[in-house]
């Protein structure tokens, strides 16, 4: 009986199957993590590109800088969001060189008129496909883009 156990202990057959059985769950968890990480990256690209598209429309000229509805629509069209799942906000504001926001019609303390800025913020949520310890099951993706008109 002891010789049979020694012979089985030294026999290399089946070692690969046992090692694979031990490592397979780890490989599956790593693959799910890579999948969710890729979805997170694509989601960030989607919201940042949408914010940039809305701002680019807003900075075409002075009339489009006031067209908040179309800035939001351009952002939504870029993100391919016909169901209105994204949270999109747009605004036009003026800021003096000192950093204070002022009304666009009023001059800055130095006497010059403030530059006009357009800003679009886009937010979305991403449901992770696997429950990771220490991470929430839903992640918020947000991006903002700001450009100066004049």
N, C-alpha and C positions, 0 to 999 in steps of 0.2 A: 504494500500500500504506500509506503514511504517512497519507494522508487517511482511509482506512478506520479505522485505529487511533484517530485523533483523533475521528472521528465516534462510534465506540463508547465512547470515554472520556467524551464529553460526553452521551451518550444516557442519560436517567434511567430507562429501562425496565429492570426487574429489580433495581433497588436495594433495594426492600422485601424481595424474596425473599432476597437476599444478607444483609441486616441480620437478618432473621428466622433464617436459618441460623446466624448467628453467636451470636445471643442465645437461641435455643431451648434449648441444653444448660444455660445458666445459669438459665433460667426453670424447667426441670425440677428442677434441683438445689435451687433455692429452694422449690419446691412440696414436694419430699420432706422438706426441713428443717422446713417449716411443719407437715407431717403428723406427723413424729416429735415436734415440740415440743408439738403438741396431744395426742398420745398420752401424753406425759410429764405434762402438766398433768392430764389425766383420771385417770391412774394415781395421782398425788399426792392428788387429791380422793378417790379410792376408798379408799386406805389411811388417810387422815386421818379420813374419815367412819366407817370401820370401827372405828378406835381410839376415837373419841368415843362410838360406840354401845355398845361394850363397857364403857366407863367409866360411862356413864349407867346401865346396868343395875347395875353394881357399887355405885353410890351410892344405890340405892333405900332400903336399910336395912342394919342390921348383919349380917343373915343373908346378904344378897346380896354383901356385901363379902368374905365368905369363900368365895363360890361361884365359884372360878376357872374351872371347866369351863364354866359358863353364860356367864361374861363372854367367854370365847373364842368360844363358840358364837354369842352375839349379834353379836360383831364379824364372824365368818365369814358370818352371815346378812345383815348389812348390806352386805358386800362381794360378795354373791352368789358364794360360793366353795364349791360343793358338792364339788369335787375336792380340797379341802385343799391348794391350791397356795400359799397365803399362810403366812408364818411369823408366828404370833401368840403373844405371851406376856402374861400378866396376873399381877399381884401386889397384895397388900394390905400396907401398912407403916405404921408410926407414926413421926413425926418431931417432936422437940422444937423449940421456937422458936429454939434455938441452932443448929439444922440437923443435929443428930446423930440418926441413926435408932436407935430403942430398941424393946424388946419392948412390945407394946401394953398389957400388963397392968402394966408397971412405970411409976411416975411419973417425970416429968422432974426435973432438979435443983431447979427452983423449987417442986416439990411438986404441981404440976398434972399431970393425965394428958395424954399427948400426943394431938394430933389424928390421926385415922385417915385415910389416903390410899389411893386405889385408882389403879393405873396399868395401862394396856394399851398394848403396843407391837406394831405391825403392820409387816411388811416384805414386799416383793415385788420381783421382777426384771422389767425391761423390755428386751426384745431390740429394738434399733434396726433399722429396715428398710434403712438405708443406712450404709455405713462412712464415718464422718467423720474426717478427719485430726486426730489428737491426742485423740480420744475413744474410750473402749472401746466394744465392740459391745454390751455388756450394762450397763445402768444399774440400780443398786439404789434402790428407792423405800422410804422408811421414814417412819413417823410414830408419835408417842407422845402419849398424852393422860393427864393426871393430874388428879384431882379430890379435894377434901377431903370426907370424910363427916361428921365432926363437928368 
